[in-house]
Amino acid sequence: MSVPLRATGLCKRYGARALFEGLDLGVAAGEVAALLGPNGTGKSTLLGCITGAVIADAGRIEIGGHDLESAPIAARAALRALPQEVEVPEGLTGRELLEFHAAVFGEPRGQAGAIELADLGPAIDALATTYSVGMRKRLMFAALTLGPAGLYVLDEPFAGVDREGRGRMVEALARALARGAGVLLSAHDAEDLQGVGLPVRGIRLR
């Protein structure tokens, strides 16, 4: 089984300031790892490097055994990412967005389960741009559960989500972990993850 995430020697600088340098990071199958630290410590930047949204100055990243630089399509196919600020395209309903993701991720019959997970009721047929922050996050998280994935990268995934929605997200992650996926998420502090119900390995950034 491929390791969900293996990153070695990661470096990212902005001018003279190094957010991280020579950083090694791994996530094993069935593991939840959490980047912890206040704003400005580089959590979102590090997650961006792993997803390919930010280009690291040095280092190597493998997702599901695929090198992100030399085999980007295969690496991204094994990846599901939820940013801190969730944006949705204009002109599509929640149902249409889930249909699109089901087709892209190769699970056209999984849409019903994703609709149930999002738990938006009649709003599933409203334009997604009209949703609240929590509704958007629930919708896009549900979209990421479609199709097989080796690594979930989630930037403060529970912020703005109510208790019931959070519980549904945790249950979905538990199922993914049981299938051998890994999860890398971020939080300000370990207290933010209390009550999640999943064993979490904390990684503090300073």
C-alpha positions in Angstrom: 0.0 0.0 0.0 1.3 3.4 -0.9 2.1 5.9 1.8 -0.5 8.7 1.6 2.1 11.5 2.1 5.8 11.7 2.2 7.5 15.1 2.0 11.2 15.7 2.5 13.4 18.7 2.7 10.6 21.2 2.1 11.7 24.9 2.1 9.6 28.0 1.6 11.0 31.6 1.9 9.4 35.0 1.5 12.3 37.4 1.1 14.7 36.9 4.0 12.1 35.1 6.1 11.9 31.3 6.1 8.5 29.9 7.0 10.0 26.4 7.1 13.3 25.0 5.9 14.4 21.4 5.5 11.0 20.2 6.8 10.2 16.4 6.6 6.6 15.4 7.0 4.7 12.1 6.5 1.2 10.8 7.0 0.7 7.0 7.2 -2.3 5.1 6.1 -5.1 5.4 8.6 -3.5 8.3 10.3 -4.7 11.9 11.1 -2.0 14.5 11.4 -2.7 18.0 12.5 -0.6 21.1 11.9 -0.9 23.3 14.9 0.0 26.9 15.5 -1.3 30.5 15.4 -1.7 32.5 12.3 1.5 33.3 10.5 3.3 30.1 11.4 3.0 28.7 7.8 0.2 26.1 8.2 -1.7 27.2 5.1 1.5 27.7 3.1 2.7 24.3 3.9 -0.7 22.7 3.0 -0.5 24.8 -0.2 2.9 23.3 -1.1 1.5 19.8 -0.5 -1.5 20.4 -2.8 0.6 22.2 -5.4 -1.2 25.5 -5.0 2.1 27.0 -3.6 5.4 26.2 -5.2 8.0 25.2 -2.6 11.5 26.6 -3.0 13.0 23.1 -2.4 12.0 19.6 -1.4 10.1 16.6 -2.7 6.5 15.7 -2.2 4.9 12.3 -2.9 1.2 11.7 -2.7 0.0 8.1 -2.8 3.5 7.1 -4.1 3.4 9.7 -6.9 5.9 12.6 -7.1 4.0 15.9 -7.3 6.5 17.5 -9.6 7.3 14.7 -12.1 3.8 13.0 -12.0 1.4 15.8 -11.1 -1.7 14.3 -12.6 -1.3 11.0 -10.8 -0.5 12.7 -7.5 -3.4 15.0 -7.7 -5.8 12.1 -8.6 -4.9 10.7 -5.2 -5.5 14.0 -3.4 -8.6 15.7 -2.0 -8.1 19.2 -0.7 -10.4 21.6 1.2 -9.1 25.2 1.5 -9.8 27.4 4.5 -11.7 29.8 2.4 -14.2 27.8 0.3 -15.2 29.3 -3.0 -17.8 27.9 -5.4 -18.3 28.7 -9.1 -21.2 30.9 -10.1 -24.2 29.6 -11.9 -24.3 26.0 -10.4 -26.5 24.5 -7.8 -25.2 22.3 -5.0 -26.6 19.3 -6.8 -24.9 20.3 -10.0 -21.5 20.7 -8.2 -21.8 17.3 -6.7 -22.7 15.8 -10.2 -19.6 17.5 -11.6 -17.3 16.1 -8.9 -18.8 12.7 -9.2 -18.0 12.6 -12.9 -14.4 14.0 -12.4 -13.6 11.6 -9.6 -15.1 8.6 -11.4 -18.0 7.8 -9.1 -21.1 8.9 -10.9 -23.3 6.7 -8.8 -22.0 8.2 -5.5 -23.9 11.4 -5.8 -26.8 10.3 -3.6 -24.4 9.6 -0.7 -22.7 12.9 -1.1 -26.0 14.7 -1.1 -26.9 13.0 2.2 -23.5 13.9 3.6 -23.9 17.6 2.7 -27.3 17.6 4.4 -28.5 20.8 2.7 -32.2 19.8 2.3 -34.0 21.7 -0.4 -31.1 24.1 -0.6 -29.2 21.5 -2.6 -31.1 22.8 -5.7 -30.3 26.5 -5.0 -27.3 28.3 -6.4 -24.2 27.4 -4.3 -23.2 31.0 -4.3 -26.2 31.8 -2.0 -24.9 29.3 0.7 -23.5 30.4 4.0 -19.8 29.6 4.8 -20.8 26.5 6.7 -23.1 25.2 4.0 -20.4 25.8 1.3 -17.9 23.9 3.5 -20.2 21.0 4.0 -21.0 20.9 0.2 -17.4 20.9 -0.9 -16.3 18.4 1.7 -19.0 16.1 0.5 -17.7 16.5 -3.0 -14.3 15.4 -1.9 -15.6 12.1 -0.6 -16.5 11.0 -4.1 -14.1 8.5 -5.7 -11.0 6.8 -4.2 -8.4 9.0 -2.6 -5.2 8.4 -0.7 -4.8 11.8 1.1 -7.1 14.4 2.4 -5.7 17.8 3.0 -8.0 20.0 5.0 -7.3 23.6 6.1 -9.3 24.3 9.3 -12.1 22.0 8.1 -14.4 22.4 11.1 -14.4 26.2 11.3 -17.9 27.6 10.7 -19.5 24.1 10.7 -22.2 23.3 13.2 -22.0 20.3 15.5 -24.2 18.0 13.4 -22.3 18.9 10.2 -19.0 18.3 12.0 -20.1 14.9 13.2 -21.0 13.9 9.6 -17.6 15.1 8.4 -15.8 13.0 11.1 -17.8 9.9 10.2 -16.8 10.3 6.5 -13.2 10.7 7.4 -13.3 7.7 9.7 -14.5 5.6 6.7 -11.7 7.0 4.5 -9.2 6.2 7.2 -10.5 2.6 7.4 -9.9 2.2 3.7 -6.2 3.2 4.2 -6.3 7.0 3.4 -4.4 9.5 5.4 -5.6 12.9 6.6 -3.5 16.1 7.1 -5.4 19.1 8.6 -4.7 22.3 10.3 -5.9 24.0 13.5 -4.9 26.8 15.7 -4.5 24.6 18.7 -5.1 21.1 19.9 -8.2 22.4 21.8 -9.8 23.1 18.4 -9.8 19.4 17.8 -11.2 18.3 21.1 -14.3 16.1 20.7 -13.5 15.2 17.1 -13.5 11.6 18.0 -10.4 10.6 15.9 -6.9 10.0 17.2 -4.8 12.9 16.0 -1.0 13.3 15.9 -0.2 17.0 16.5 2.6 18.7 14.6 3.4 22.2 16.0 4.7 24.9 13.7 6.4 27.9 15.2 
